[in-house]
Amino acid sequence: MTKITFYKTKAGLYRGFKCDGHSGYARRGEDIVCAAVSVLVINTVNSLEQIAVEPMEVNADEESGTVECRFTAPKVGEAARVLLDSLALGLARIADEYGNQYCRLTFEEV
């Protein structure tokens, strides 16, 4: 299962997110759930870097299916908030369509 955790402050401000694991929906190379999650996550990281120009630390491990993004500034801008809201929406739709046994979305207060 792919687990995606969004880190938010008590005030609801994004501090980052972590995507971990492979969905297990289908065999490697044929897993459309894993591919959809990967596209959304990678595109969001690229957009945060190139469009929103947010200072952040990103760590990834393709083998384990882990991507972690942590913001280094105390507050993210409006563009970053919209991008992360969009990521959460897309991931929630994948979980709704294919089931929480393949993709699970959580929010953690930090």
Secondary structure, 3 states (H helix, E strand, C coil): CEEEEEEECCCCCEEEEEEECCCCCCCCCCCHHHHHHHHHHHHHHHHHHHCCCCCEEEEEECCCCEEEEEECCCCCCHHHHHHHHHHHHHHHHHHHHHCCCCEEEEEEEC
